[in-house]
Amino acid sequence: MKFNKNQIAEVFDVSLTTVDKWRLKGCPAEKDGQKVMFTVRAVSDWLRGRDFESSGTLDLGQERAKLTKLQAEKATLELEQQRGNLIPKEIMIETWQGHIANARAKLLALPPKFAAQAVGANYVEIEQLFKGVIYEALDELAGVVVQ
Protein backbone atom coordinates (compact mmCIF):
# COMPACT_ATOMS: atom_id res chain seq x y z
CA MET A 1 0.00 0.00 0.00
CA LYS A 2 1.36 3.41 -0.92
CA PHE A 3 1.29 6.46 1.32
CA ASN A 4 1.84 10.14 0.58
CA LYS A 5 4.22 12.30 2.62
CA ASN A 6 1.57 13.33 5.17
CA GLN A 7 0.46 9.76 5.74
CA ILE A 8 4.01 8.39 6.11
CA ALA A 9 4.80 11.16 8.63
CA GLU A 10 1.72 10.14 10.62
CA VAL A 11 2.59 6.42 10.49
CA PHE A 12 6.11 7.03 11.81
CA ASP A 13 4.99 9.85 14.13
CA VAL A 14 7.44 12.38 12.69
CA SER A 15 7.14 15.83 11.13
CA LEU A 16 6.90 16.53 7.41
CA THR A 17 10.35 18.15 7.66
CA THR A 18 11.78 14.87 8.94
CA VAL A 19 10.27 13.00 5.98
CA ASP A 20 11.87 15.56 3.63
CA LYS A 21 15.24 15.05 5.35
CA TRP A 22 14.88 11.30 5.02
CA ARG A 23 14.29 11.68 1.26
CA LEU A 24 17.45 13.77 0.93
CA LYS A 25 19.37 11.04 2.77
CA GLY A 26 18.08 8.33 0.41
CA CYS A 27 14.78 7.14 1.84
CA PRO A 28 13.05 5.05 -0.86
CA ALA A 29 10.10 6.76 -2.54
CA GLU A 30 8.41 6.77 -5.93
CA LYS A 31 7.21 9.73 -7.93
CA ASP A 32 3.62 9.43 -9.10
CA GLY A 33 3.19 12.51 -11.25
CA GLN A 34 3.60 15.44 -8.85
CA LYS A 35 3.15 13.24 -5.76
CA VAL A 36 5.85 11.37 -3.89
CA MET A 37 4.64 8.01 -2.62
CA PHE A 38 6.15 5.73 0.05
CA THR A 39 5.58 2.21 1.32
CA VAL A 40 5.77 1.61 5.07
CA ARG A 41 7.82 -1.54 4.54
CA ALA A 42 10.47 0.19 2.41
CA VAL A 43 10.78 3.17 4.76
CA SER A 44 10.91 0.93 7.81
CA ASP A 45 13.62 -1.26 6.23
CA TRP A 46 15.57 1.84 5.19
CA LEU A 47 15.39 3.30 8.72
CA ARG A 48 16.53 0.02 10.29
CA GLY A 49 19.41 -0.27 7.83
CA ARG A 50 20.42 3.33 8.38
CA ASP A 51 20.34 2.93 12.17
CA PHE A 52 22.43 -0.21 11.95
CA GLU A 53 24.97 1.33 9.55
CA SER A 54 25.42 4.47 11.63
CA SER A 55 26.08 2.70 14.90
CA GLY A 56 27.07 -0.81 13.93
CA THR A 57 24.38 -2.00 16.35
CA LEU A 58 20.73 -1.31 16.84
CA ASP A 59 19.71 1.27 19.44
CA LEU A 60 17.95 -0.76 22.14
CA GLY A 61 15.97 2.22 23.44
CA GLN A 62 14.73 3.05 19.97
CA GLU A 63 13.79 -0.55 19.29
CA ARG A 64 11.89 -0.76 22.59
CA ALA A 65 9.98 2.40 21.70
CA LYS A 66 9.02 0.91 18.32
CA LEU A 67 7.95 -2.34 19.97
CA THR A 68 5.86 -0.47 22.56
CA LYS A 69 4.15 1.53 19.82
CA LEU A 70 3.37 -1.62 17.81
CA GLN A 71 2.04 -3.40 20.90
CA ALA A 72 -0.21 -0.43 21.69
CA GLU A 73 -1.54 -0.42 18.11
CA LYS A 74 -2.21 -4.16 18.32
CA ALA A 75 -4.03 -3.75 21.64
CA THR A 76 -6.15 -0.95 20.15
CA LEU A 77 -7.12 -3.14 17.18
CA GLU A 78 -8.01 -6.06 19.45
CA LEU A 79 -10.13 -3.79 21.65
CA GLU A 80 -11.96 -2.36 18.65
CA GLN A 81 -12.63 -5.89 17.41
CA GLN A 82 -14.03 -6.90 20.83
CA ARG A 83 -16.27 -3.83 20.79
CA GLY A 84 -17.60 -4.93 17.41
CA ASN A 85 -16.13 -1.99 15.50
CA LEU A 86 -13.92 -4.26 13.37
CA ILE A 87 -14.93 -7.39 11.50
CA PRO A 88 -12.46 -10.15 10.65
CA LYS A 89 -11.52 -10.24 6.96
CA GLU A 90 -12.64 -13.87 6.55
CA ILE A 91 -16.18 -13.05 7.70
CA MET A 92 -16.39 -10.09 5.30
CA ILE A 93 -15.17 -12.21 2.38
CA GLU A 94 -17.65 -14.99 3.15
CA THR A 95 -20.53 -12.51 3.52
CA TRP A 96 -19.75 -10.70 0.27
CA GLN A 97 -19.35 -13.98 -1.61
CA GLY A 98 -22.84 -14.92 -0.41
CA HIS A 99 -24.28 -11.59 -1.57
CA ILE A 100 -22.62 -11.88 -4.97
CA ALA A 101 -23.83 -15.48 -5.43
CA ASN A 102 -27.37 -14.40 -4.50
CA ALA A 103 -27.27 -11.46 -6.93
CA ARG A 104 -25.94 -13.73 -9.69
CA ALA A 105 -28.75 -16.25 -9.14
CA LYS A 106 -31.39 -13.51 -9.21
CA LEU A 107 -29.99 -11.97 -12.40
CA LEU A 108 -29.73 -15.33 -14.17
CA ALA A 109 -33.37 -16.06 -13.27
CA LEU A 110 -34.62 -12.87 -14.98
CA PRO A 111 -34.67 -13.94 -18.67
CA PRO A 112 -36.79 -17.11 -18.28
CA LYS A 113 -39.17 -15.40 -15.87
CA PHE A 114 -39.56 -12.42 -18.17
CA ALA A 115 -39.90 -14.53 -21.33
CA ALA A 116 -42.78 -16.55 -19.88
CA GLN A 117 -44.70 -13.37 -18.98
CA ALA A 118 -43.93 -11.46 -22.21
CA VAL A 119 -45.46 -13.89 -24.72
CA GLY A 120 -47.97 -12.00 -26.87
CA ALA A 121 -47.46 -8.66 -25.10
CA ASN A 122 -47.00 -5.34 -26.89
CA TYR A 123 -44.06 -2.95 -26.41
CA VAL A 124 -45.56 -1.02 -23.48
CA GLU A 125 -46.61 -4.20 -21.69
CA ILE A 126 -43.16 -5.74 -22.24
CA GLU A 127 -41.48 -2.63 -20.82
CA GLN A 128 -43.74 -2.73 -17.75
CA LEU A 129 -43.14 -6.47 -17.30
CA PHE A 130 -39.39 -6.00 -17.63
CA LYS A 131 -39.36 -3.20 -15.06
CA GLY A 132 -41.52 -5.26 -12.72
CA VAL A 133 -39.24 -8.31 -12.92
CA ILE A 134 -36.11 -6.19 -12.37
CA TYR A 135 -37.59 -4.29 -9.41
CA GLU A 136 -38.82 -7.54 -7.88
CA ALA A 137 -35.29 -9.01 -8.08
CA LEU A 138 -33.76 -5.81 -6.67
CA ASP A 139 -36.25 -5.77 -3.80
CA GLU A 140 -35.43 -9.42 -3.00
CA LEU A 141 -31.71 -8.63 -3.02
CA ALA A 142 -32.24 -5.62 -0.76
CA GLY A 143 -34.34 -7.68 1.63
CA VAL A 144 -37.45 -5.57 1.05
CA VAL A 145 -40.73 -7.36 1.73
CA VAL A 146 -43.16 -6.59 -1.10
CA GLN A 147 -46.83 -6.93 -0.22
N, C-alpha and C positions, 0 to 999 in steps of 0.2 A: 504494500500500500504506500502511495506517495503522499508526502506532506509538503506544504509550502513553508516558508521561513517562519511565519507566525506560529504555525502548528508545531514545528520541530522545536522552537524555543519553549513552547508550553510543555511539550512532552519531556524535555530535559530540564525544565524549570530554570531556564537561563534567559538573559535579555536578548533582544534582537541584535544588539551590538556584538554580543558574544558569538552569535551564529555567524555574523559577518566576519569576525576575526577568525573563526574556525575555517570558513571558506578560503580566506587568504592563506591560511596555513596548510591547505590541502584537503579539507573535509570533502568527501565525495558528494557530488550533487549533479543533477542533470538540468539542462536548460530546456524548458518547454515553452517555446515562443519567448515572451518577455518574462515568464515566471521561472524561478529556480525551484526545483523540486528535490526532496530528500527522501530517503527511506530510513526508518528508525534503525533497522539492522545494520546498514552500512555506516551510519553515523556512530552507532554504539561500538561497532568493531573498530572504527577509525580512532575513537576516543581511547578505547582500551589499548590499542597498539601504540598510540602516541604516549599514553601514560607509562607504558612498559618501556618504550624506547628512551624516554627522558630520564627515567630513574633506574632502569635495569630491573626493577621490581615493581610490583603493584603496590599502591598506597592502601594500606589496610583500612585506615579511617575512611577513605573515599569509597572503598568497596563495601564497607559496612553500611555507609549512608545509602548507597545504591540498593543494597539488599533490604534495608529497612523500608525504603520507599516502595520497592516491589512487593514486599510483604503487606504493606498497608494497602496498596492497590488491590492485591488479591483478596484481602479481608473485606474491602469495600464491595468488590464484585460478589463475593459469597453472601454478604449481608443483603445486598440488593436482590440476589436470587432467592434467598429465604423469604424476603418480603413480598416476592411475587412480581418484582419490577423487571426481572430478566427471565427469559425463557431459554432453556437449553436448545442448542442448534438442532439436535436430532429431532426434538419434538416439533420444531418449526418446519423442518424438511418434510417430516411425515404428514403433518397437517396440510401443508401446501400441495403435496403430491395427491392427497385425497381430494382436495378442492379441484385440482386440475383434472384428475380422472373423472370426477363427477361432471365438470363442465364439458369435457370431451364426450362423455356418454350422452348428455343432453343435446349437444350440437349434432351428433351423429344420428340421433333419433328424429331430428326435425324433418329431413326430406321425406321419409316414408309417411310420417304423420300428416304432413302437409299435402302430399300427393293424394292420399286417400280422401281428404276433405275437398280437394280442388277439382275433382272430376266434374266436368260439365259447368263449371262456374265461369262467369264473365270476368273481365279485367278488374273491376272494382271489388267484386266479391273475393277474387284471388288475393288482391292486395290486403283486404281486411283479414282474410284467413291467415295470410303469411304473418301479418303483424300480431295477430292473436296468438299464433303458435310460438313466435319469438318471445313475446312478452310473458307467456305462460312459462316457457323454459327459464327466462331470466328471473321471474318471481320464484320459481322452485330453487334456483341456484342461490338466490338471496335469502331464502328461508321465509319468504312472505306467504302467509296463508291466504289463498284467494277463495272468497265465498260466493 
